[in-house]
């Protein structure tokens, strides 16, 4: 049995906001608010794979201290890397 896309998006949004570090909570939570609603099921798969990356590694990519490996070189990762957090604007 598969979960509905709405439930999956809500679960991913929650996971994005609760990484354990304020910086990632803000970056991923803001990105999730803006991007998840428009993602296809395949893109949600890619985003979910990103959420499995250890926090220090993912944060390093986001601040430009390293590049994602080939398995994460996709449109979702590029959109996340291009995302700019706007305080108060999500």
Phi, psi and omega in degrees: 000130180258147178281156178292157179297325179297315179295319179299316178299318178297318179296316179294323177298315178299312180298327180293325182274351186232057179277335180114345173237141183301320182299310180291324177302316180290313182295307183289322179297316177295317178298314181300318179301321182277326194253329189300321184300330183266355184284141173283173178299319178296321178292324175297322176301315181294320179294318178299322176297322177297322181291343176276349177290135179305141184308313181298325180290312180298317179298319178301317178299316185294330180261009174084019178258060181127159181249145176298146177289170184306323183292345177248014178272090182209177185295329180289315178297317179297320178296320178294317179295330179276345183295139176238119179292135177238109180308133179082346182249359176077000000 
